[in-house]
Amino acid sequence: MKRNKIAVFVVGVLFHISSFGQSQGNSTYEYDVYNGDQDNKEIIGNKIYYTEQLNTFFSKLQKVTRTKKGKINIVHIGDSHIQADFFSGRMRVLLQNKFGNGGLGFAFPYKLAKTNGNALVRYSSNAEWNSYRNIYPVKEYNVGLSGIALTTIDKNAVIELSVRDANYGFSRMKVFTPSNTKDFNVGTASQSVFLESSAPKKVSHQIKKGESLTGIANKYGASVESIKKANNMKTNTIHAGKKLAIPTQQKESVSVANNMFNELSGEKNDVFYTFEIGQELDRIYFYSNKQAEAYDLNGVVLENDKPGILYHTIGVNGAKFSDYTKYDLFFKQLRGLEPDLVIVSMGTNESFDRMDAKTFQSQVNAFLEKVKKVAPNANVLVTTPPPSYFSKDNPNHIAGELANELIINGISGKYAIWDLYYNLGGTLGLSSLRENGMLSKDLVHYTVKGYEYTGDLFYEALLEAYNQFVKQQ
C-alpha cells in the first residue's frame, strides 16, 4: 500500500560503539508514515539497541511459533501515552496478527474510575466507585496492578464486563484483588441485566445553623439556581432544621438479586483467582458475595484457548517511574502476569518536572530492580520519551537529555532500548509532526494517527531484531 513521505529535520544521532551516546548533527532524513501495509524498506536508525537483552524472550517466541503451543506474555507499562492504549494497542494487533492472538490480556475498568481507557472492553455498574491513582501521595489505598485503586462500599455492587471486539472473546480469566480473597463472585447471566438507572438520585440535606445556600451548593457540586428551582425558592434565604432536595448528576442505584447469575467456580493462585470457563464468552459479571467494609478490584486478565501473544497494557495518566515504586502491591501482582517481556514507556512527566538526567536514571534503576525481583526471567525493553513541547514554540529539550541517559545506561542496566525520541525526529521533527496531524492540540500527546504510526515503527524494529535472532540460531 502507498506510503506518504514526510521530510523530518531530526537530531542526527551517532551511536558510537564506545559510548552509545547521541551527538548533534544537521542531517535530513525521510520518514515513512504507515497507511497500514508493511514493506521491506528500511527506516534509518529504527532498530532496537542491546538486543542481546531480549534473547530469552526471542527464544520463547521462536518456540511458540514453531510448536503452535503456549502463550507469550508481554507487559507494557507507562504513563498517559499508554493508558489510552493507542500506541500499545497497535502493537497488540500487529504482534498478534504475526504470532497469534492469545487473548486481550490485562483489563481494568477505567470508566468506573472516571478516567479514559481502551475501547475494547465496556464496563457498567450499579454502584458508585472511588479511585486513587499512584501519582498522588501515598495513602491507605490498595493501589495494585493497574496503578489505580478502585473501591466501593456498596454491598450490592455488580460490575458487568463486556468485550466489544469479537477477536477478544475469553475462555479463561484471572481476577486480581488486594488480599487475593474472593470478595466477588464471578458469573454469567441467562437474561439481560440492567445496571444503570436513568432516574436521578434523590439527595436530601438538612440545613445546619450557619450554613449558606452557596456553601451547600458547593458541597454537592450543584448550582444555587438548581437547588432553588428544585425547592421552589424565590430567594437565597434558608433556615436551620429545614430540608432541601439537592439535584445531582448521579443516578439511582439499581438493585440486582444474586440469583440472576450463574456462579462460576474459581481456583486460588498465588496472587490471583483463575476461572476456567470452558467456553468463549463476551460478557461476564462480578458481584459481591459477602459482607465487607469495602470491595476492591485491581483488574482482570482475559485469555482464550489459542496459542500466541497476550499483550497486557498498564498505563496511568501523569505517572512517573517513581510513582509505580510507591506500592509493593503493584509488583506483587505483576508477578501474576508471568511476563516474558516487560516494555516500559515513561519519561515525559519527569521531563516536565525538569528532572536532571542522573536523578531520572536512579529512579529508572529503582523501578527496574523491583520488576526484575518479581519477574527474574523476564527481559526488559525501555522506550525513550517522545518529542513534545513545554508550551507553544518551546520544545521539550529535557526529553532528549533523558532519552540519552536511558541509552547510555542500557548495558549496565541490562535492558534493551528503542529510541522513540530519535525515531520521531527529536525537537527538530516537531513541526513536521504537527503538520502531518501526528501531534495533538496539547502538544504533548499524540493523535490516534500519531500513536499508531509510533506503534508501526516500534513493531518494525522489534520484528527486525527477532528476525536477526532467528537467523543466528
ChimeraX attribute file (.defattr): number of C-alpha atoms within 10 A of each C-alpha:
attribute: neighborCount
match mode: 1-to-1
recipient: residues
	/A:1	9
	/A:2	11
	/A:3	14
	/A:4	11
	/A:5	11
	/A:6	15
	/A:7	13
	/A:8	22
	/A:9	22
	/A:10	23
	/A:11	24
	/A:12	19
	/A:13	19
	/A:14	14
	/A:15	15
	/A:16	10
	/A:17	7
	/A:18	7
	/A:19	11
	/A:20	17
	/A:21	17
	/A:22	20
	/A:23	12
	/A:24	10
	/A:25	12
	/A:26	11
	/A:27	11
	/A:28	13
	/A:29	17
	/A:30	13
	/A:31	19
	/A:32	18
	/A:33	20
	/A:34	21
	/A:35	14
	/A:36	11
	/A:37	9
	/A:38	12
	/A:39	10
	/A:40	6
	/A:41	7
	/A:42	13
	/A:43	15
	/A:44	11
	/A:45	16
	/A:46	19
	/A:47	23
	/A:48	23
	/A:49	22
	/A:50	17
	/A:51	19
	/A:52	16
	/A:53	20
	/A:54	24
	/A:55	14
	/A:56	15
	/A:57	22
	/A:58	21
	/A:59	15
	/A:60	15
	/A:61	20
	/A:62	17
	/A:63	13
	/A:64	19
	/A:65	17
	/A:66	9
	/A:67	9
	/A:68	14
	/A:69	12
	/A:70	17
	/A:71	23
	/A:72	23
	/A:73	22
	/A:74	24
	/A:75	25
	/A:76	24
	/A:77	24
	/A:78	27
	/A:79	22
	/A:80	20
	/A:81	25
	/A:82	24
	/A:83	25
	/A:84	23
	/A:85	24
	/A:86	24
	/A:87	23
	/A:88	29
	/A:89	22
	/A:90	20
	/A:91	22
	/A:92	25
	/A:93	16
	/A:94	17
	/A:95	19
	/A:96	19
	/A:97	12
	/A:98	13
	/A:99	18
	/A:100	20
	/A:101	25
	/A:102	24
	/A:103	28
	/A:104	27
	/A:105	24
	/A:106	22
	/A:107	21
	/A:108	25
	/A:109	26
	/A:110	21
	/A:111	16
	/A:112	19
	/A:113	19
	/A:114	11
	/A:115	13
	/A:116	16
	/A:117	23
	/A:118	18
	/A:119	12
	/A:120	16
	/A:121	20
	/A:122	17
	/A:123	16
	/A:124	17
	/A:125	23
	/A:126	21
	/A:127	22
	/A:128	15
	/A:129	19
	/A:130	14
	/A:131	18
	/A:132	19
	/A:133	23
	/A:134	27
	/A:135	18
	/A:136	11
	/A:137	10
	/A:138	13
	/A:139	10
	/A:140	7
	/A:141	17
	/A:142	25
	/A:143	26
	/A:144	26
	/A:145	30
	/A:146	29
	/A:147	29
	/A:148	26
	/A:149	22
	/A:150	26
	/A:151	20
	/A:152	17
	/A:153	16
	/A:154	18
	/A:155	16
	/A:156	19
	/A:157	23
	/A:158	24
	/A:159	20
	/A:160	20
	/A:161	19
	/A:162	17
	/A:163	20
	/A:164	14
	/A:165	12
	/A:166	10
	/A:167	14
	/A:168	21
	/A:169	20
	/A:170	26
	/A:171	19
	/A:172	19
	/A:173	21
	/A:174	23
	/A:175	26
	/A:176	24
	/A:177	24
	/A:178	22
	/A:179	12
	/A:180	16
	/A:181	13
	/A:182	18
	/A:183	20
	/A:184	20
	/A:185	19
	/A:186	22
	/A:187	20
	/A:188	17
	/A:189	14
	/A:190	8
	/A:191	8
	/A:192	7
	/A:193	12
	/A:194	13
	/A:195	17
	/A:196	15
	/A:197	15
	/A:198	10
	/A:199	12
	/A:200	13
	/A:201	14
	/A:202	13
	/A:203	12
	/A:204	10
	/A:205	13
	/A:206	13
	/A:207	17
	/A:208	14
	/A:209	10
	/A:210	9
	/A:211	12
	/A:212	16
	/A:213	20
	/A:214	14
	/A:215	12
	/A:216	20
	/A:217	17
	/A:218	12
	/A:219	9
	/A:220	14
	/A:221	13
	/A:222	16
	/A:223	16
	/A:224	16
	/A:225	16
	/A:226	16
	/A:227	21
	/A:228	19
	/A:229	13
	/A:230	12
	/A:231	14
	/A:232	9
	/A:233	13
	/A:234	9
	/A:235	9
	/A:236	12
	/A:237	9
	/A:238	17
	/A:239	14
	/A:240	12
	/A:241	11
	/A:242	10
	/A:243	14
	/A:244	18
	/A:245	16
	/A:246	23
	/A:247	22
	/A:248	16
	/A:249	12
	/A:250	14
	/A:251	16
	/A:252	15
	/A:253	20
	/A:254	18
	/A:255	15
	/A:256	16
	/A:257	10
	/A:258	15
	/A:259	8
	/A:260	14
	/A:261	20
	/A:262	15
	/A:263	16
	/A:264	13
	/A:265	13
	/A:266	18
	/A:267	11
	/A:268	14
	/A:269	11
	/A:270	10
	/A:271	21
	/A:272	25
	/A:273	21
	/A:274	18
	/A:275	19
	/A:276	17
	/A:277	17
	/A:278	11
	/A:279	11
	/A:280	14
	/A:281	17
	/A:282	16
	/A:283	18
	/A:284	18
	/A:285	22
	/A:286	21
	/A:287	23
	/A:288	20
	/A:289	15
	/A:290	13
	/A:291	12
	/A:292	11
	/A:293	9
	/A:294	12
	/A:295	21
	/A:296	22
	/A:297	25
	/A:298	24
	/A:299	23
	/A:300	21
	/A:301	22
	/A:302	22
	/A:303	25
	/A:304	25
	/A:305	16
	/A:306	15
	/A:307	21
	/A:308	25
	/A:309	27
	/A:310	27
	/A:311	25
	/A:312	24
	/A:313	25
	/A:314	24
	/A:315	25
	/A:316	25
	/A:317	19
	/A:318	19
	/A:319	23
	/A:320	24
	/A:321	26
	/A:322	17
	/A:323	19
	/A:324	25
	/A:325	20
	/A:326	18
	/A:327	19
	/A:328	15
	/A:329	20
	/A:330	23
	/A:331	21
	/A:332	19
	/A:333	23
	/A:334	19
	/A:335	18
	/A:336	20
	/A:337	20
	/A:338	16
	/A:339	26
	/A:340	22
	/A:341	22
	/A:342	23
	/A:343	23
	/A:344	23
	/A:345	25
	/A:346	25
	/A:347	28
	/A:348	28
	/A:349	19
	/A:350	22
	/A:351	24
	/A:352	15
	/A:353	10
	/A:354	15
	/A:355	17
	/A:356	14
	/A:357	20
	/A:358	12
	/A:359	12
	/A:360	21
	/A:361	20
	/A:362	13
	/A:363	17
	/A:364	21
	/A:365	17
	/A:366	14
	/A:367	19
	/A:368	20
	/A:369	15
	/A:370	17
	/A:371	21
	/A:372	16
	/A:373	13
	/A:374	17
	/A:375	21
	/A:376	13
	/A:377	14
	/A:378	22
	/A:379	23
	/A:380	25
	/A:381	24
	/A:382	25
	/A:383	22
	/A:384	25
	/A:385	26
	/A:386	27
	/A:387	30
	/A:388	30
	/A:389	19
	/A:390	15
	/A:391	11
	/A:392	9
	/A:393	10
	/A:394	10
	/A:395	19
	/A:396	23
	/A:397	17
	/A:398	23
	/A:399	28
	/A:400	25
	/A:401	15
	/A:402	26
	/A:403	29
	/A:404	21
	/A:405	19
	/A:406	29
	/A:407	25
	/A:408	18
	/A:409	18
	/A:410	18
	/A:411	16
	/A:412	8
	/A:413	17
	/A:414	16
	/A:415	23
	/A:416	23
	/A:417	26
	/A:418	28
	/A:419	24
	/A:420	22
	/A:421	23
	/A:422	25
	/A:423	25
	/A:424	26
	/A:425	24
	/A:426	27
	/A:427	22
	/A:428	18
	/A:429	20
	/A:430	24
	/A:431	16
	/A:432	17
	/A:433	21
	/A:434	16
	/A:435	10
	/A:436	14
	/A:437	14
	/A:438	24
	/A:439	24
	/A:440	16
	/A:441	11
	/A:442	12
	/A:443	21
	/A:444	18
	/A:445	19
	/A:446	25
	/A:447	17
	/A:448	18
	/A:449	19
	/A:450	23
	/A:451	23
	/A:452	24
	/A:453	23
	/A:454	25
	/A:455	22
	/A:456	21
	/A:457	23
	/A:458	24
	/A:459	18
	/A:460	22
	/A:461	20
	/A:462	19
	/A:463	16
	/A:464	16
	/A:465	20
	/A:466	20
	/A:467	13
	/A:468	12
	/A:469	17
	/A:470	12
	/A:471	7
	/A:472	6
	/A:473	6
